[in-house]
Amino acid sequence: MIRMFKHYIPNAVLALALVDFVLLLLAADLAWRLRTYQIGSSPGGLSERVVEVLIFGITEFAAIAAVGGYSVQALQSIRFATARLLVAVSLGVIGISVIDLVLPGELLWRSILLYAMVIALGLLVANRLLLGPLLGTSRFQRRILVLGAGGRAGRLSDLARKSGSGFLVTSFVAMSDAEIRVDRAIRREDIHDLGGHVDRMRAGEVVLALEERRNALPLKDLLRIKTRGVPVIDFSSFIERETGRVDLDTLNPSWLIFSDGFSSGRFFSSLAKRSFDIVVSAVLLALAAPVILFFALLIRMESPGPAFFRQQRIGLYGQPFMLNKLRSMRNDAEAGGAQWAQKNDPRVTRVGRLIRTIRVDELPQCWNVLRGEMSFVGPRPERPQFVADLEQQLPYYAERHMVKPGITGWAQINYPYGASIEDSREKLEYDLYYAKNYTPFLDILILLQTLRVVLWPEGAR
């Protein structure tokens, strides 16, 4: 994996993305040359159209990332990938047309854009046909050696077997006589030189997956491995890197304290984030006002009660605030007290089901963003009643309030809508990852991926 701004990107995804970007630039240039040849004109030098070519490449690349063109499914299924590429290229053309209103350029003529769209789609599909079969092979997988053969080692074995896994376990080494759950594990006493064994297995990394580390760390072995130039990583950090979530089952305060993350040096990042929130929320409120008013009218026509729904939520540092949404449930939905939303919840009205599916009910939250109570990206704010209960049942739940809550977030794009303690636990692992590894780069990824969730409403309730 390659680490970019504290976030890890799989080797296979990075390789595919880099080739895609080059092909997009090539498609734009070929489209220009084809069109100028048709009208009998000279294409000129590349420097004359470099800005237009870059606009096309960056916009289309962002659209591919936004619709899930680099997801596990897209890497494994050419049909899935082609469908997402069709949507992405179409969305990219719409985006470029909007940019054309602000930055008019010859490359963005409609005829050239049509050619670029067709050429790009052909090149991108061909890239997946040629490169796709190689992405899941061992040459794109990192070879690791696991010290441990208990439950944690078993979890790594299961994770390695999952489709799209970015690593291959070359060997398990049982470091003690504790319960061995991995059948192919080799006992430590049967290995004369552990460093040599790491070399023989051609492992590029060693993962420490001991069940009990207190007074049990094989310091001499770890030192010899490290001095051979092989990185050693603990189990929690490895799981965080591979899954994009913090593992609550193995989490302890010392790991949170000493591991990388929760950096205080975020002044410029926070300033940029807040500036983005103010500008975009103000623009969205102005542009979406007719849409909000239209659905507010439909809500009032369908069921009695106010069109807008205000409810207390817990925000930054545990401070309460009033969340604004379009009402999607009956006005008496919680007459019996606060309760989780359910699948096919009977309290949701017909208009409410529609606005939840297309996420229009979230638009009034832009007012909360403008006021500084929320951000566009962050953990979803929960109700005080649920927070009090979850803090009692889930460890480290309060730590998710160390960042400002958001309309969308890392948990929302990675985990379907959940309404139970177990779902909250899963989402907490993603929220902690975001709070720990926040950078503007991660915010951009989340905002792009939110488009996928809107277009394909997975788990909307």
Secondary structure, DSSP 8 states (H G I E B T S, - for coil): -EEETTEEE-HHHHHHHHHHHHHHHHHHHHHHHHHHHHTT-----GGGSHHHHHHHHHHHHHHHHHTTTTSHHHHH-HHHHHHHHHHHHHHHHHHHHHHHHHS--GGGSHHHHHHHHHHHHHHHHHHHHHHHHHHTSGGGSEEEEEE--SHHHHHHHHHHHSTT-SEEEEEEEE-SSS----TT-EEGGG-S-HHHHHHHTT-SEEEE--S--TTT--HHHHHHHHHTT--EEEHHHHHHHHHSS--TTT--HHHHHHSS---S--HHHHHHHHHHHHHHHHHHHHHHHHHHHHHHHHHHHHSSS-SEEEEEEE-GGG-EEEEEEE--B-TTTTTT------TT-TTB-HHHHHHHHTTGGGTTHHHHHHHTS-EEES-----HHHHHHHHHHSTTGGGGGGS--EEE-HHHHHS----SHHHHHHHHHHHHHHHHH--HHHHHHHHHHHHHHHHS--S--
